[in-house]
């Protein structure tokens, strides 16, 4: 626990919404609500043969080494180079990983040198070596292809198969054929990389995402993300047997020489060890949050329950005790990948900044969690808030626009303001005589007020460095995560005066290629008590700042 003292505020009273309010507190006490984690969603795995497990961390942009005996985690490659969806070891001990967002294939040689060996392959996902040293990678989501790549990066990649149907985590078998899941078909396939022929070897999966052979190279282990199952596939018959039931959100696996199976879960941000002989499961690396980004608290909630957009899940967290009371998971539900969250009287609004088909705004019933509306938006949506009449105000970071989405179906969109430089955070100011919204502009370093009636803009504050999350304090002040300076600040909306609440914070992962401005936004929320809550993307943690009397 540590204490951060703000600079002295003016002794005068603040005027907001026509009411005279007491001066805000001059000091806050920082406390941990949920402790941090090693990863920001763990994905690809590979056993290195030296008692360690390589683990890739896409959103955290790191490649890690995990001690198989103790679970201790160390970082081999840090951000921004380590943005890895999958990881593999080469014949010479080099580490290779795929950059899903950047479209780059990376190599780190045993002497520690890191470089790009292939690029311009958006959606790079899985990778594996054949016994003869030939190297293959796939595109998934942002592309759909199987490529052969020169491990040294001297020759251009060669496309082997176009549109196989999203070939995911694969491995070569003893017959030198590639075995892997065809995601769009729910099947495990055998691929001849010399001829391009594909044949099914097992079917009937909900969402198969990765396979690995057992130590004897006789049977396949498959992880089904939607069902949360580790399945053994007997070859050549294709007969299936569920080895272990696990939480949904599984992403990858690796099999050790002792036949223990290591399974990653991106929703729970953990790695589990399964003994296929008896189906027993134990945790190797444990986490509580995954990628905490957007944050909201209902002003009418005396318990200050937090809604955390955890990218791979929507979680309800007790603001006072840190207890996670509810988790809605991606893949096994209709949930998008939530990066921002806001709450209104009856609804929860989620948005994701992923570009393309994954980008959308969801409106959920606050009481039941049921998804009531889905509004596609491929413009890199950051924040989205709901007004009292049900219309939505949406910040499109990629286009620089703030738009209004009406309540009709299909949803009509009206541009409220454009020419903004990376709009990320939104905070409503609807009680004012001229209702508006406050917008953080991560590129220009401004906080801007946009009038709802006509889109007229007023600069509230400038000179900030990468402002992201923003929330209204009960007394009318603006609380902003100034990510570029690693601090939490308060801004007086009438004067623009800035006060530092806390500095030296662990916030602000570097932006990743292929993502809109703001990347993973740092979330801010303020409870009715005046307690400020903040997410940490670097630590995968959640903090609160309690006013000191």
N, C-alpha and C positions, 0 to 999 in steps of 0.2 A: 504494500500500500504506500502511496506517495501523495504529496500535497502540491498543488499548483495554485499559486496566487496570481490573480489578475491584477492589471494596473488599476490605479484608482479611477473610479468613474466619477463623473460630475455629480455633485451633491443635489443638483436640481432634480425635480420630479420629471418623469417621462410622460408624454402625452400620446396615447394610442387609442384609436377607435372612439375618441371623444371622452375617455375616462382618464382621470389622473391616477397614475400608478406609482407605487413605491419604487425607489431605486433598486436595481438588481443586486444580488449578492456580490461581494468583492472577492470571494475565495471559494474554491471547490476542492473536494477530497476525491481523488481518483480511486476507484475500486474495481475489482474484477467481478464480472457477472458470470461469464463462462470462460474458463481457461483455454489457452491456445492449443494448436495442433501442429504436427510436423508438415502436413501436406495441405494443399487446396484442392482436394479430390485426387485420389491415387488411381492410376490407370495401368499401364503396361508393366509387366514383371519379367524378370529373367534371373535364374540362379547362376551365379558366377563360378561355381565349383570351388570357391575358397571360403565357404561359410557365410556368404553374404547374398543378399537378394537385391538386384537393381530394381528401382521403382521410379516410374515416370510421373511427372506432375505437370499437366498441361497448363492449367490456369495460373499456377504458381511459378511456372517457367523454370522448373528445376528438375534435375535428375539426382536421385538419392541412392544411398547404399544402406541396407538394413541388415543388422547382425541377426542371423537366423537363431542364435542361441538366446540372446538377451532382448531382441527387438529394438536395440539402440539405432537411431537414425542419424546419418550424417549426409551432408550435401556434397555431391561430386561436381555438379555444374549448376551455377546459380543463374538468376534472371539477368538479361533477357534471353540468353542463348539456349537455356534449358527447357524451353516450352515443348514438352514431349508428350505425345499421345501414346506412343509405344516405344520400347527400348529393346535392343538385342546386342549380344556380344559377337564380334567377328572372330575369325580363326586366329588372328594375331593378338587378340585381347583388346582390340579397339571397341569402344562403345558407340553404337549408332542409335539415333532416335529421330522420330518424325515430328515435324512441326505442323500440326493440323491447321492453325490459322495462318502461319507464315508461308506454308507451301514449300518449306525447306527441309532437306534431309541432312542431318548433322552427323559428324564423326569426331570422336575424341580419341586420339591415339594413346598408347600406353605411356608416352612421355608427357601427356597432359595438353597437347596441342589440339585445339578445337577449330573446325572449319566446316563450311557448307560444301557438300559434294553433289547436291542436286537442288534445283529451285523451280519456282513457277509450277508447282504441283499442289494446288489448293486442296485441302481435305486429306493430306497425307495421314495415314492411319497406322497400318500394321506393316511389319517387316520381318523377314526371316532369311537365313542362309540355307542353301542346299549343301549337301555333303561335299560337293566338288568346289565350293567356294562361290558359286553364283548367288547373287543377291537380289531379292524381290521385295517390292513395296506395293501397297494398295492406296487408292484414293477412295474416300467414303464421304457421302453427304455433299461436299462441295465439288465432288467429282465421283466417277465410278469407273475404275480401271485397275488393272494389274500391270505393273511395270517391272522390267529387269533393269537394275542399276549397277553401274561400275562402282565397287566398294571404294575405289581410290578417287572417284570423281573425274577421271580423265576422259571418259566417253559419255556422250549424251544418253539419257535413259531411253529404253526401247519398250514401246507399249506391246504387251503380250496379249491382253484381252480387254476389249472395250465393253463396258456395261455388263459385268457379270451379275449384278444385282446386289451390290454392296458386300464385297468379300471382306470379312473382318479378320480378327486375330487368328493367324494360321501358323502351321508348322509343316515341315517336310517329313514324310514318312520314310520307312526303310526301303520303300520302292522308288524313292526320289520323286514321288508325286506330292503335290501340295494338297494338304487337307485343311479345310477351313469352313466357317459358317457363311452361308449366303443369306444375309439378313432379310432381304425382301421376300425370300421364299421359305424361311423358317426351316432350312435344311442344312445338313453338313455335306459338303461336296468334296470330291477328289478331282484335282486339276492336273492335267498333263501340261507343264509349262513349255514343252517343246512343240506340241501340236495345238495347244489352246483348247483341247476338249475338256468338258466338264460333265461329271456324272454324280448323281446323288448317292450317298452311302448311308444316310440316316435322315429321317424327316419327322415332322410333327412337333417342332419346337416353337415356343412363343416368340422369343427374341434371343436366339443364340448369338453370342458376341465373341467367343474365343474358344480355341481348342488347343490341347497339348497331348502328346503321347505319354504313356506311362514309361517307367524306367526300362522296361523290356521291349518297348516300341511295338507292343502288340495291340493295345487298346487305346481309345481316345477318351480323354476327359473333356467335357463340354460345360461351359457356364451359360445358363439361361438367365438373362438380366431381368426379364419381366416376371418369371416364376420364382427366382431366387433359388435355383437348383444347380447342384453339381451332378452331372450325369456321366455315367460310363457307357461308352458305345463299344460293343463287341464287334471286332472286325474278323472276317469279312461280312458277317450276317447283317450288321447294322442294328442288332438288338440293343435296347436301351435299359439302363438301370439307374435309378436315382440313388446316388451315394450319400448325399447330405442335403438337407433343407437349410437355406441361408436367407438372410434378408434380401429383398429385391434391390436392384441397382448394381449387380455384379458387373465388372468390366473386363477383367482379364485373369489369367492364371499362369502358374509355372509349376512344374513337377520336379522335385529334387531327386537325387540319385537313390534315396531311400524310399521313394514313391510317395512321400508326403506331398500334398497339393496345397500350394499357396494361392489364395484367391483375394483379389482386390475388389473393394466395393466403393464406387465413387460417391454414392449418396451418403454413406456413413463414414467415408474418409478413413477406412481402416483396412487392415490386411489380416485375414484369418488363415489358420492352418487346419487342413482336413486330413485325417488319417483314413484313407479309403478302406482299410482293413476292417474297421469297426464303425466308421461314420462319425467318429468323435471330432469336435471342432473346438479350437481355442484361439483366442486373440493373440496376434503377434504385435500389432500396432493398433492402438485404440485412439479414437477421437470423439469429441462431442459435437462440434460444428465442422462444416466443410469449407465453404467459401462465403462467410457472412458478408453481405453487401448492403442492399437496401434495408431500411429499418423503419418501423412505424409503431406507434402506441396510440390507442384510442384515448382522446381527452376525457371521455366519460368513465374511464376504467380506474377505480381507486387502487386496484392491485397492480396497475401498470404492467399488464401482460404485453410482451413485445411480439410483434410479427417480424420474423427474420427471413428475408429473401436469401436463402443459402445456396443459390444457383441450382443445386441438384435436389433441393427440397424447400418447402415452406415450413418453417418451424415456429411453434408458439413457445416462448421462453418467459419464465417469471422474472420480471425486472428486479424484484427484491431478493429472490432466492436462487435465480439461475436455473431453476428446474425446467427441463424440456417436457412439456405436457402433451404436445401433439406434433406429428411430423407427417406431411403429405409429400410423397416421393414421386420423382419423375420416373418415366419408363413404365412403371406399373400403374400409372394413372394418366389422366388427360392433362396433367399439369405441364406447362411450358418450363423453361429453365429460368426461374425467377431471379432477376438481378435487382429489381426495385419493387417496393411494396408501399401501398398507402391504404388507409382505412377511412371509411365514412360511417355514417350512422348505421347502415345496414350491410355494407359491402366491404370486401377486401379487393383491391386492384393490384394485379401483378403485371410486370412487363419485363421483357428480356431484350438486351442489346445485341444479341446475335443477329448478324445480317442474314438476309435470305428467308427461306421458308420457315426457319425456326423462330423467327421474330414475330411476336404477337403481344396483345394486351388481353388479359383475362379479368373478368369480373366475377367474384365468388360471393356466395351468400355468407355473411359474417358468422351466422349462427351454425350453419350446417357444413360449410365448406364446399357446397355444391357449386360447380362452374355454371354460371348463368349466361355469360356472353364470352365469345372469342372474337377478337377483332384483329385480323392479320395486318401487320405493318412491317415491311421489309426495310425500313429506313433507320435501323439502329436505334430503337426506342430506348431511352433511359427512363426518366420518371414519368409516371402517369397518375393523375389525381382525379377524383370524382367530385363534381359540384353538387349542391343540394338538389338541383333539378334532374340529376342523373347524367348530365353530359360529362364527358371526359376531357381533360386538358392533358396533352401528351407532348413531351419533349423529344423531338427527333434529332439525335446527336449527329447523325451522318449528313442530314440535309440542312442543319442549322435552323430548323423551324420549330415553332410551338403551334400545335394544331388543336382544334376543337372537334371532338367526335360526338355526334348527336346520339340520341337514344333510339332512333329508328333502326330497323333491320331491313336490308343491309345498312350498315353504319355509314352515314355520310360524314365527310371530313371537310372542315373549313380551316384555311390557314389563318391563324391569329397574328403571328409575327414571323418574319423570316430575316435572314442575314445575321442571325446570332452565331457566335463562334463556339460551337460545342456545347449546346444546352444540355445540362445533366440533371440538376436538382430542381424540384418545384416545391413551392410552399404557397398555400392559398391565403389571400387577404380579401375575403369576401364580405367581411363586416364593415368595411370602409364605405364612405359615401360613394366613391367610385371603385367598385370591386376590381381586383386584379390578382395577379400571381407574381411571386418572386421567382426568378430563374438564375441559377448559377451558370456561368459560361466558362468552361474549363480552359478554353484556348485564350480568350481575351483577358481572363482574370477579373471579370466583372460580376456583380450581382445586379440584375436588371429587373425592374418592375414593369409588367405588361398589363395594360388596362384591358379588361375583358370586353368592354363595349365596342372598342374600335382598334385594339392592338397597339395603341400608343405606348411608347416606351420611355422610361426614365431610368438613368443610371443611379443606382443606390450607393454602390461602392465600386471602386476600381483599384488596380494595383495589387490585387490578390494574385497568388500563384496557384493555379489549378484548383479552384474551388469546386467542390462536388456536392456532397449531401448538405441539405438545408432544412431547417425546421423552425417553426414559430414558437417562441417562449410564451407562456401564459401572460406575461406582461407586455407582449408585443414585439420584443426584440427578436432578431434573427440569429440563430446559431448555425454556424457554417463550418464544415470540415475543409480547411485550407490544406489540401493534400500536398501541394508542392513545397510547403514550408513545414510539413509534419505537425500541424497545430490545429487546435480547435479555437474558433474565435466567435465573438459576439459583435454584431453590427446593429447600430441604431438606424432603423429604416428612414427616419426623418432627416438625419444629419449625415449618415454614412460613417459616423465615428466607430472605430474598431477597438475592441478590447481583447487581449489574448487570455483565454481561459486555461489552456494547457498547451505545452509545446514538447518537442522531442518524442512525438507519438510514432508508433510503428504502423503507419498507414501509407498506402500509395505504392502498389506494385507498378513497375514500369508498363506503359501501354504496349500491347502486342499487335503486331501487324495483322490485318484482316479483321480488326475490331474497331468500332466507332470511338470517337472521343469519349474519355471518361473510363473506358475499359470496364473494370469491376468497380462500381462506384462505392465510395466510403459512405455508409449510411449514418444519419443523425436523426434522433427522435428526442422529444422532450415530454416528460410526464406532467400530469397536473400538479405534482409536488414541486416542480421546477428541477427535478433530477434530469440530467442530460445523459443520453445513451449514445454510444458510438461503436461502430464495427471496425475491426482491424483485419484487412485482407492479408497483410503480411504474416500475422500471427494466427489467423483464423480464430480470433477471439472476440469477446464482447465486453465492453467496459461501461461504467457509469461514473458520472461526475456529480457528486452530491453537494448541494450548497451548504457552506459552513456558516452558521449563525454569527 
